[in-house]
């Protein structure tokens, strides 16, 4: 058996599978040697990597289409704004027809059921928000860029709010609680749980203020997004493709990458164990993955690693999408069983080093991978996946199939119409600001004339309108009342999980 026949035999699966394309060998495309991924192995996670412009987005689209067709919901983060076309039939041309003929693909223009979301409602899409309580201190520390000591202090603040029933819905709630705990009246509350230094609290307050000044307040609040919405199927049985539109927040990479991790962590902690299923419950594509790992603390990386390791048994597959495998920590990379590696650039010494490191992550191969990986064309990739018995398949240089949906964005009017016609739009479109920690701590003292009826002494004058947040909180009547009684209140402690996210009942 020749080398090419051995490789082709490694992808001859008997069960349901996704078709990636045809084998490339000695510069020729072999259409009868189909390269595939077994459907049950999609929850063993994966990596789609390659330099800019090499076809990663089209690869995501190709995989997402076939998952949807087989009844598996998909989550895609659309960073550049060119994934929305998955909802519309593709357009044929000579290039598409030529590619289909080369790889023996029966190409049919097809659109797939899709929902479009937008962080905080900024941009086109159903608003996705999280409450501060649900988001948790670890993830919030990441977006606030706090150090380890500040992160631990923030965790202490969350713990206090949880136990005392002070709901942290939005950013102003958190600022109110921090201000309360650093005041003379509030400091005794922390004596028995470690204390909080004024300097550290000041840093947290300044970080929160700067965060709000950058327009970040819209991302936190209610109604908070229920991540189980991502698990839906359409009426015809196809999996729903959930597209998170991110072009409007491209300049906030720390925020959107951490929000993606919140969505994944929320799913992880709410889904039941299912073991090895016939197909995944959801496949989650984590785009621009390097942003998640940049400047991450060891504790944060450990939480990511544990989440990726354990979420497989809950039926969720995670694909990290980035430029090179070195963007992903080794402990996480070791858990990614399916690999689609597009072209790598090797123009600089650092590029050369990354190329050599990438080659070492692949199984032994008949190819000269250092040469191959710098010479792949657009829409070509080096592939290895897990076979039906869980063993790695032979490395296969692959000419990939063409997506059947539109390879580009749909127009804004069509996108808006799709969003507003969604059954979810009415549930999440309008922000709600109910009573929470801020309102409890900043309720104004009784007016003088009302207080006079209950006491012989006149009530103090109300605070000036231009008081700072600190003055508003510390000077409020509700604050002083809370300071006297909160130590004896019986609170309800929120159970938190790996990332400090609140566990919610569906």
VEXTORLUM-20545 format. One line per field, with one value per residue (C-alpha): residue number from 1; residue in three letters; x, y, z. Coordinates in steps of 0.1 Angstrom, whole numbers, plus 5000, padded with zeros to 4 digits. Layout:
# VEXTORLUM-20545
resi = (NUM;...)
resn = (ALA;...)
u = (X;...)
v = (Y;...)
w = (Z;...)
END
This chain:
# VEXTORLUM-20545
resi = (1;2;3;4;5;6;7;8;9;10;11;12;13;14;15;16;17;18;19;20;21;22;23;24;25;26;27;28;29;30;31;32;33;34;35;36;37;38;39;40;41;42;43;44;45;46;47;48;49;50;51;52;53;54;55;56;57;58;59;60;61;62;63;64;65;66;67;68;69;70;71;72;73;74;75;76;77;78;79;80;81;82;83;84;85;86;87;88;89;90;91;92;93;94;95;96;97;98;99;100;101;102;103;104;105;106;107;108;109;110;111;112;113;114;115;116;117;118;119;120;121;122;123;124;125;126;127;128;129;130;131;132;133;134;135;136;137;138;139;140;141;142;143;144;145;146;147;148;149;150;151;152;153;154;155;156;157;158;159;160;161;162;163;164;165;166;167;168;169;170;171;172;173;174;175;176;177;178;179;180;181;182;183;184;185;186;187;188;189;190;191;192;193;194;195;196;197;198;199;200;201;202;203;204;205;206;207;208;209;210;211;212;213;214;215;216;217;218;219;220;221;222;223;224;225;226;227;228;229;230;231;232;233;234;235;236;237;238;239;240;241;242;243;244;245;246;247;248;249;250;251;252;253;254;255;256;257;258;259;260;261;262;263;264;265;266;267;268;269;270;271;272;273;274;275;276;277;278;279;280;281;282;283;284;285;286;287;288;289;290;291;292;293;294;295;296;297;298;299;300;301;302;303;304;305;306;307;308;309;310;311;312;313;314;315;316;317;318;319;320;321;322;323;324;325;326;327;328;329;330;331;332;333;334;335;336;337;338;339;340;341;342;343;344;345;346;347;348;349;350;351;352;353;354;355;356;357;358;359;360;361;362;363;364;365;366;367;368;369;370;371;372;373;374;375;376;377;378;379;380;381;382;383;384;385;386;387;388;389;390;391;392;393;394;395;396;397;398;399;400;401;402;403;404;405;406;407;408;409;410;411;412;413;414;415;416;417;418;419;420;421;422;423;424;425;426;427;428;429;430;431;432;433;434;435;436;437;438;439;440;441;442;443;444;445;446;447;448;449;450;451;452;453;454;455;456;457;458;459;460;461;462;463;464;465;466;467;468;469;470;471;472;473;474;475;476;477;478;479;480;481;482;483;484;485;486;487;488;489;490;491;492;493;494;495;496;497;498;499;500;501;502;503;504;505;506)
resn = (UNK;UNK;UNK;UNK;UNK;UNK;UNK;UNK;UNK;UNK;UNK;UNK;UNK;UNK;UNK;UNK;UNK;UNK;UNK;UNK;UNK;UNK;UNK;UNK;UNK;UNK;UNK;UNK;UNK;UNK;UNK;UNK;UNK;UNK;UNK;UNK;UNK;UNK;UNK;UNK;UNK;UNK;UNK;UNK;UNK;UNK;UNK;UNK;UNK;UNK;UNK;UNK;UNK;UNK;UNK;UNK;UNK;UNK;UNK;UNK;UNK;UNK;UNK;UNK;UNK;UNK;UNK;UNK;UNK;UNK;UNK;UNK;UNK;UNK;UNK;UNK;UNK;UNK;UNK;UNK;UNK;UNK;UNK;UNK;UNK;UNK;UNK;UNK;UNK;UNK;UNK;UNK;UNK;UNK;UNK;UNK;UNK;UNK;UNK;UNK;UNK;UNK;UNK;UNK;UNK;UNK;UNK;UNK;UNK;UNK;UNK;UNK;UNK;UNK;UNK;UNK;UNK;UNK;UNK;UNK;UNK;UNK;UNK;UNK;UNK;UNK;UNK;UNK;UNK;UNK;UNK;UNK;UNK;UNK;UNK;UNK;UNK;UNK;UNK;UNK;UNK;UNK;UNK;UNK;UNK;UNK;UNK;UNK;UNK;UNK;UNK;UNK;UNK;UNK;UNK;UNK;UNK;UNK;UNK;UNK;UNK;UNK;UNK;UNK;UNK;UNK;UNK;UNK;UNK;UNK;UNK;UNK;UNK;UNK;UNK;UNK;UNK;UNK;UNK;UNK;UNK;UNK;UNK;UNK;UNK;UNK;UNK;UNK;UNK;UNK;UNK;UNK;UNK;UNK;UNK;UNK;UNK;UNK;UNK;UNK;UNK;UNK;UNK;UNK;UNK;UNK;UNK;UNK;UNK;UNK;UNK;UNK;UNK;UNK;UNK;UNK;UNK;UNK;UNK;UNK;UNK;UNK;UNK;UNK;UNK;UNK;UNK;UNK;UNK;UNK;UNK;UNK;UNK;UNK;UNK;UNK;UNK;UNK;UNK;UNK;UNK;UNK;UNK;UNK;UNK;UNK;UNK;UNK;UNK;UNK;UNK;UNK;UNK;UNK;UNK;UNK;UNK;UNK;UNK;UNK;UNK;UNK;UNK;UNK;UNK;UNK;UNK;UNK;UNK;UNK;UNK;UNK;UNK;UNK;UNK;UNK;UNK;UNK;UNK;UNK;UNK;UNK;UNK;UNK;UNK;UNK;UNK;UNK;UNK;UNK;UNK;UNK;UNK;UNK;UNK;UNK;UNK;UNK;UNK;UNK;UNK;UNK;UNK;UNK;UNK;UNK;UNK;UNK;UNK;UNK;UNK;UNK;UNK;UNK;UNK;UNK;UNK;UNK;UNK;UNK;UNK;UNK;UNK;UNK;UNK;UNK;UNK;UNK;UNK;UNK;UNK;UNK;UNK;UNK;UNK;UNK;UNK;UNK;UNK;UNK;UNK;UNK;UNK;UNK;UNK;UNK;UNK;UNK;UNK;UNK;UNK;UNK;UNK;UNK;UNK;UNK;UNK;UNK;UNK;UNK;UNK;UNK;UNK;UNK;UNK;UNK;UNK;UNK;UNK;UNK;UNK;UNK;UNK;UNK;UNK;UNK;UNK;UNK;UNK;UNK;UNK;UNK;UNK;UNK;UNK;UNK;UNK;UNK;UNK;UNK;UNK;UNK;UNK;UNK;UNK;UNK;UNK;UNK;UNK;UNK;UNK;UNK;UNK;UNK;UNK;UNK;UNK;UNK;UNK;UNK;UNK;UNK;UNK;UNK;UNK;UNK;UNK;UNK;UNK;UNK;UNK;UNK;UNK;UNK;UNK;UNK;UNK;UNK;UNK;UNK;UNK;UNK;UNK;UNK;UNK;UNK;UNK;UNK;UNK;UNK;UNK;UNK;UNK;UNK;UNK;UNK;UNK;UNK;UNK;UNK;UNK;UNK;UNK;UNK;UNK;UNK;UNK;UNK;UNK;UNK;UNK;UNK;UNK;UNK;UNK;UNK;UNK;UNK;UNK;UNK;UNK;UNK;UNK;UNK;UNK;UNK;UNK;UNK;UNK;UNK;UNK;UNK;UNK;UNK;UNK;UNK;UNK;UNK;UNK;UNK;UNK;UNK;UNK;UNK;UNK;UNK;UNK;UNK;UNK;UNK;UNK;UNK;UNK;UNK;UNK;UNK)
u = (5000;5014;5018;4988;4966;4976;4966;4933;4926;4930;4900;4876;4852;4820;4798;4786;4813;4820;4836;4866;4880;4903;4938;4967;4997;5028;5010;4979;4944;4930;4892;4886;4906;4882;4894;4868;4861;4839;4809;4812;4848;4838;4835;4872;4879;4901;4923;4919;4951;4968;4981;4957;4940;4947;4910;4904;4870;4858;4870;4848;4819;4824;4824;4795;4773;4778;4773;4740;4729;4734;4714;4742;4740;4770;4784;4805;4822;4822;4851;4854;4817;4819;4802;4766;4764;4760;4722;4720;4725;4759;4766;4782;4810;4839;4861;4835;4825;4862;4869;4838;4849;4885;4874;4844;4818;4782;4778;4743;4737;4722;4715;4714;4692;4710;4705;4725;4737;4757;4775;4754;4733;4762;4760;4736;4721;4701;4717;4739;4744;4756;4750;4781;4771;4769;4801;4821;4853;4879;4866;4859;4895;4907;4888;4898;4934;4938;4968;4966;4962;4935;4917;4917;4903;4876;4867;4863;4839;4818;4817;4805;4778;4767;4763;4745;4720;4733;4727;4754;4735;4756;4788;4772;4761;4797;4810;4784;4794;4832;4825;4804;4831;4859;4839;4842;4808;4816;4852;4842;4822;4854;4874;4863;4869;4904;4899;4903;4930;4920;4947;4935;4899;4910;4926;4895;4873;4895;4896;4858;4855;4879;4861;4827;4843;4853;4816;4817;4786;4762;4776;4765;4729;4696;4680;4710;4716;4707;4734;4711;4697;4728;4716;4685;4676;4654;4620;4634;4658;4690;4712;4709;4740;4745;4766;4780;4786;4817;4828;4814;4836;4868;4886;4877;4895;4900;4862;4849;4874;4866;4828;4833;4849;4820;4796;4816;4820;4783;4774;4799;4785;4749;4749;4745;4770;4763;4795;4803;4773;4766;4770;4778;4752;4771;4803;4818;4843;4865;4879;4910;4919;4953;4935;4921;4955;4975;4985;4964;4972;4982;4949;4930;4949;4943;4905;4905;4924;4900;4870;4882;4892;4858;4833;4838;4818;4789;4787;4803;4832;4855;4876;4902;4908;4941;4972;4997;4995;5020;4992;4975;4992;5006;4981;4952;4968;4973;4935;4927;4923;4913;4937;4933;4964;4965;4996;5021;5044;5081;5096;5113;5134;5104;5083;5108;5108;5070;5070;5094;5073;5042;5057;5066;5030;5019;5022;5051;5044;5055;5054;5081;5058;5082;5081;5044;5032;5048;5036;4999;4975;4943;4917;4943;4954;4973;4948;4949;4918;4908;4894;4863;4884;4901;4935;4951;4947;4977;4986;4968;4974;4939;4923;4892;4856;4838;4811;4776;4763;4772;4810;4807;4783;4746;4735;4727;4690;4686;4706;4684;4653;4665;4673;4639;4619;4636;4615;4643;4644;4615;4631;4665;4661;4651;4675;4660;4673;4656;4664;4698;4728;4732;4695;4697;4728;4719;4683;4679;4672;4636;4627;4627;4590;4583;4609;4594;4561;4580;4605;4607;4640;4642;4658;4691;4691;4694;4727;4738;4731;4768;4780;4805;4796;4814;4796;4762;4767;4783;4758;4726;4701;4698;4736;4737;4708;4725;4758;4740;4722;4740;4763;4733;4715;4710;4722;4720;4754;4757;4775;4804;4824;4857;4858;4839;4808;4774;4757;4722;4692;4676)
v = (5000;5034;5063;5081;5050;5046;5081;5077;5045;5064;5086;5058;5060;5040;5063;5098;5123;5158;5161;5185;5179;5157;5146;5164;5142;5151;5183;5164;5164;5129;5133;5097;5101;5121;5137;5136;5141;5116;5134;5118;5131;5168;5170;5161;5198;5212;5239;5259;5279;5298;5332;5360;5355;5317;5306;5300;5317;5296;5265;5275;5281;5247;5228;5248;5241;5204;5204;5223;5199;5170;5186;5200;5236;5258;5290;5313;5346;5369;5392;5406;5407;5382;5351;5364;5349;5315;5323;5328;5305;5308;5321;5299;5310;5295;5294;5276;5252;5244;5237;5215;5194;5191;5176;5157;5178;5180;5217;5231;5267;5265;5289;5276;5286;5314;5337;5369;5384;5415;5422;5447;5453;5473;5465;5443;5415;5404;5420;5397;5409;5393;5405;5414;5386;5360;5372;5367;5382;5362;5371;5407;5410;5399;5427;5452;5440;5437;5419;5388;5408;5430;5400;5383;5415;5417;5381;5392;5420;5395;5371;5398;5409;5373;5366;5398;5396;5427;5419;5431;5436;5463;5482;5509;5482;5470;5505;5512;5481;5488;5524;5511;5486;5512;5537;5540;5524;5495;5486;5465;5442;5428;5423;5386;5377;5391;5428;5451;5478;5513;5514;5482;5493;5526;5508;5488;5519;5537;5507;5505;5542;5540;5509;5527;5557;5534;5526;5492;5496;5484;5449;5443;5442;5426;5407;5385;5361;5324;5305;5275;5295;5283;5247;5251;5234;5248;5234;5213;5196;5214;5229;5266;5286;5313;5341;5367;5398;5415;5442;5470;5459;5449;5476;5459;5425;5419;5423;5402;5373;5372;5373;5343;5325;5335;5319;5287;5286;5292;5263;5241;5246;5243;5213;5177;5150;5130;5110;5099;5108;5100;5137;5169;5190;5221;5230;5263;5281;5304;5330;5352;5327;5343;5373;5350;5338;5371;5383;5356;5347;5311;5306;5319;5295;5266;5273;5274;5241;5224;5238;5225;5191;5185;5201;5173;5149;5174;5171;5204;5206;5237;5248;5275;5297;5316;5322;5297;5268;5286;5311;5283;5271;5236;5221;5233;5224;5188;5184;5195;5163;5177;5200;5221;5240;5266;5283;5297;5327;5323;5357;5364;5344;5343;5330;5302;5292;5291;5270;5244;5243;5237;5208;5191;5192;5169;5131;5116;5122;5113;5149;5175;5196;5226;5230;5221;5246;5276;5266;5258;5278;5295;5269;5242;5229;5202;5180;5154;5143;5116;5085;5067;5047;5079;5074;5102;5099;5102;5138;5147;5177;5186;5208;5219;5220;5252;5264;5262;5293;5329;5335;5370;5392;5397;5433;5453;5456;5418;5413;5437;5421;5387;5400;5417;5388;5364;5349;5359;5396;5406;5387;5405;5437;5461;5466;5465;5483;5469;5475;5461;5470;5505;5514;5498;5517;5551;5555;5592;5600;5610;5646;5671;5676;5639;5633;5661;5642;5613;5632;5665;5674;5686;5662;5672;5688;5665;5660;5682;5670;5670;5647;5621;5585;5580;5609;5597;5562;5571;5600;5582;5573;5537;5534;5543;5520;5492;5499;5493;5462;5444;5425;5407;5401;5365;5366;5341;5330;5323;5292;5300;5278;5276;5311;5325;5326;5322;5289;5294;5271;5269)
w = (5000;4990;5014;4999;5001;5038;5045;5027;5046;5079;5070;5058;5086;5087;5109;5103;5096;5083;5048;5048;5013;4992;4998;4982;4973;4952;4940;4928;4942;4948;4948;4958;4989;5011;5044;5071;5108;5127;5141;5176;5178;5175;5212;5216;5207;5180;5166;5134;5128;5100;5090;5081;5047;5044;5047;5084;5083;5053;5072;5102;5078;5061;5094;5109;5078;5081;5118;5114;5087;5111;5138;5159;5171;5165;5181;5160;5170;5140;5146;5112;5102;5074;5088;5086;5051;5066;5068;5030;5000;4984;4949;4924;4901;4881;4912;4933;4905;4899;4936;4938;4908;4922;4955;4942;4960;4950;4957;4963;4973;5009;5037;5073;5103;5123;5152;5154;5187;5197;5230;5250;5219;5203;5166;5148;5168;5198;5229;5250;5286;5318;5353;5373;5398;5371;5354;5386;5400;5380;5346;5356;5369;5335;5317;5343;5340;5378;5393;5415;5448;5433;5419;5453;5468;5442;5450;5486;5476;5456;5485;5508;5483;5478;5515;5522;5494;5476;5440;5416;5384;5367;5372;5394;5418;5422;5427;5454;5473;5471;5483;5512;5523;5523;5543;5581;5585;5563;5572;5603;5580;5564;5596;5599;5563;5556;5552;5522;5520;5510;5484;5467;5468;5453;5424;5418;5419;5395;5371;5372;5365;5335;5323;5323;5306;5277;5271;5288;5310;5283;5285;5320;5332;5327;5311;5314;5285;5290;5273;5269;5239;5221;5222;5201;5168;5141;5133;5104;5128;5117;5144;5150;5141;5167;5154;5178;5158;5171;5145;5166;5196;5177;5197;5230;5226;5263;5268;5240;5244;5282;5274;5252;5281;5303;5279;5278;5316;5320;5298;5315;5350;5339;5316;5328;5322;5290;5285;5249;5228;5191;5183;5203;5219;5207;5190;5202;5180;5200;5176;5182;5209;5216;5232;5259;5269;5267;5301;5318;5354;5362;5381;5350;5327;5351;5350;5312;5311;5335;5317;5283;5299;5315;5292;5267;5290;5288;5250;5241;5216;5216;5186;5192;5162;5161;5139;5153;5178;5200;5208;5229;5261;5260;5286;5265;5231;5243;5246;5211;5191;5158;5139;5107;5100;5072;5059;5082;5074;5080;5072;5105;5130;5153;5124;5118;5154;5154;5123;5138;5170;5150;5130;5163;5174;5145;5144;5124;5087;5052;5043;5048;5069;5072;5035;5031;5058;5041;5006;5011;4989;5001;5011;5017;5051;5069;5088;5115;5135;5160;5143;5155;5181;5194;5177;5157;5119;5096;5086;5054;5032;5022;4995;5014;5001;4993;5018;5004;5021;5011;5016;5028;5049;5042;5039;5070;5063;5059;5091;5111;5097;5108;5143;5148;5135;5160;5188;5212;5203;5226;5255;5254;5234;5262;5291;5326;5356;5387;5423;5433;5454;5441;5448;5483;5492;5476;5485;5496;5532;5540;5531;5560;5561;5561;5589;5610;5613;5629;5651;5669;5654;5618;5593;5577;5544;5513;5497;5468;5434;5423;5451;5440;5441;5474;5490;5477;5491;5525;5531;5522;5549;5536;5538;5575;5582;5564;5582;5615;5606;5578;5601;5616;5583;5572;5536;5508;5496;5458;5448;5425;5402;5384;5371;5401;5379;5396;5392;5378;5377;5343)
END
